[in-house]
Amino acid sequence: MTTVDEAVVEGDWEYRRLRLPPAVSRRAAMIQLSIHAEFAGWELRTVRLYADGTRRVWLRRKRTAADHSTGLAT
């Protein structure tokens, strides 16, 4: 099961961390990250692969003007 941490806002960027367990294949990880990119505007920042097969992925996206004015970080 993939876990998603709450988004963190730093300046003009919003960051989100995902944890992909060892059972998730490389292809399934690619599809999941593609969906985040296509439908939510996230881009890949960093991927770390650990010895046990777990992947930690950091995504980022540029905050919009609406996010800045309302203070929302969705």
C-alpha positions, 0 to 999 in steps of 0.5 A, a space after each residue: 500500500 502506497 503511503 502519501 504524506 501531507 504536502 509541504 509548502 516552501 515559497 512557490 513550490 509544494 512538495 509531497 512525499 510518497 512511500 512505495 513498498 517493495 511489492 510495487 513493481 517498477 512498472 506499477 510505480 511508473 504508472 502511479 507517478 504518471 497519474 500524479 503528473 497528468 492529473 494533479 500537476 506533480 513532477 518528479 523531484 527525487 527517488 530513493 531506492 532502499 536495500 529492502 526495495 522500498 522507494 521514497 519519492 518526492 514530488 513537487 509542483 508550482 503553486 498557483 496564484 489562487 493557492 497564494 491568495 487563499 493560503 491553501 496547499 492542496 
